Every structure is written in C-alpha cells, then in structure tokens.
Amino acid sequence: MDIKTNLAYIQENIRKACEKTNRDLSEITIIGVTKYVTIERTIEAMEAGVHHFGENRAEGLLEKYNHIDQPAKWHFIGTLQTRKVKDIIDKVEAIHSLDRESLAKQINNRANRVIDCFVQVNVSEEESKHGLAVADVIPFVELLAAYENIRVVGLMTMAPHVSDEEVLRKTFKDLAQLRDVIMTKNYAHAPCKYLSMGMSNDYEIAVEEGATHIRVGSKLVEE
Ligand SMILES: *Cc1c(COP(=O)(O)O)cnc(C)c1O
C-alpha cells in the first residue's frame, strides 16, 4: 500500500475513536515510526503529510536527519544509551524513553535548551520491557526537578503484545490515571499533559483512552 492510503485509513480510525469518546481530533499527533524503512520511504511519508517521525536507534535517527532536507520533527522513542545522548540531543523534538536518572543527568548536561521528555512507564511490568514501575514514577518525576534542561511533558508506555482488548485498554487507562495524578501536583518542571501510547495494533484503543501521541510504524510505512 502507498503511505497516503495507509495514512488516510489511520486518520479515519482516529477520527472514529475521537467521535466515540468526544475527543478533539486536534489533540492527537501521529508519529510515523520509520525505523523499519529507507530514507526514500520516509520522504514518501513526509510527502503524504506525516510531520512527526519516530526512530528507536540513534544511528537510524541520524541517518534520516542528515539525509532529509524537508522540515520534520524527530522523536526518539527507543532505549537510549547515555553515551548516544550527545549525538541526538540537538535534533529531537522529544525523547519518549526517559526511565532512569543516569539518562536524565546526561540529557541535562548535553542539552543547551530545555528538552521535552516523556517518562517511560512499564505499566504491565513485563520483565522484557524498559520503563519504570508505576509505583516508582512519581518519585522519579520529583527528582527530575533538579535537572533544569528537562521538562516532563508526558508519560509513555508500550502495551503488552496481546490481542486481548481489555488488557490493552487497562494498560492505557492505568497510564492515563497516573498522568492525571501527576497533573494535579502542578509541578513547574512537569506539566505532564501528554500520553504517548498506541502503536499499529492498538492505536484506536489508545486514542479512546486519551492518547495524545500515537507511534505507528508497520501499518503506516511498511510495504
Ligand atoms: C517500533 C516501535 C513502534 C511502532 O510499532 P508498530 O507496531 O510497527 O506500529 C512504536 N513505539 C516504539 C517504542 C517502537 O519501538
């Protein structure tokens, strides 16, 4: 499928999910995850109207950033090694995978502006996943106040790889609830308005549960 067709289909599904839950379509940002595809295919996505892109490796992000002239917003969505922070820090719109203090320290030291970050939460507490356990998130957000170049704009999660809708919905609901608690605290460094959740197989459910940033790869860009 060409990307224009895929994008129209995804947008239509988002529109329906918004309608169902009385949400405003303009609250939702589609991040096209291009980690699987070439520069050419990424450019095709841009021309189809995708403005935000997600990469999960520093090398992948740099390769595309350096070879693509069109303006685009790059999101780092994968596990970030501290030694790679310096390579991507001045190129990203946001980092979606902040999950430890050593990484916060490195981002803070390498940045020469405030960096928008999502704290990654392992809601389902699967061993294989990165991210903080729910109970550790608020203490972590609180300690981030010491890092002047970090703004916590939201929370991010990856749902378990299952097809059971109730499990997925519960994961997204739990993340939204945690976000709500953090918002009531009115932390200056952590407005925490956003929810980065939902991928190719579960983005409609994520939107119904309040996602503001969905990260869609295979159903958007894969051939
Ligand atoms: C690969 C990836 C995605 C996109 O996954 P799809 O299922 O292909 O849509 C989203 N988020 C993260 C963190 C990823 O690594």
PDBQT file of the ligand as one rigid body, heavy atoms in Angstrom, charges set to zero:
ROOT
HETATM    1  C1  LIG A 301       8.650   0.106  16.691  1.00  0.00    +0.000 C 
HETATM    2  C2  LIG A 301       8.001   0.946  17.716  1.00  0.00    +0.000 A 
HETATM    3  C3  LIG A 301       6.726   1.480  17.498  1.00  0.00    +0.000 A 
HETATM    4  C4  LIG A 301       5.900   1.193  16.251  1.00  0.00    +0.000 C 
HETATM    5  O1  LIG A 301       5.485  -0.124  16.223  1.00  0.00    +0.000 OA
HETATM    6  P1  LIG A 301       4.413  -0.681  15.166  1.00  0.00    +0.000 P 
HETATM    7  O2  LIG A 301       3.783  -1.821  15.849  1.00  0.00    +0.000 OA
HETATM    8  O3  LIG A 301       5.182  -1.063  13.958  1.00  0.00    +0.000 OA
HETATM    9  O4  LIG A 301       3.446   0.404  14.894  1.00  0.00    +0.000 OA
HETATM   10  C5  LIG A 301       6.203   2.300  18.485  1.00  0.00    +0.000 A 
HETATM   11  N1  LIG A 301       6.879   2.580  19.617  1.00  0.00    +0.000 NA
HETATM   12  C6  LIG A 301       8.100   2.086  19.859  1.00  0.00    +0.000 A 
HETATM   13  C7  LIG A 301       8.799   2.443  21.123  1.00  0.00    +0.000 C 
HETATM   14  C8  LIG A 301       8.714   1.254  18.924  1.00  0.00    +0.000 A 
HETATM   15  O5  LIG A 301       9.939   0.764  19.171  1.00  0.00    +0.000 OA
ENDROOT
TORSDOF 0
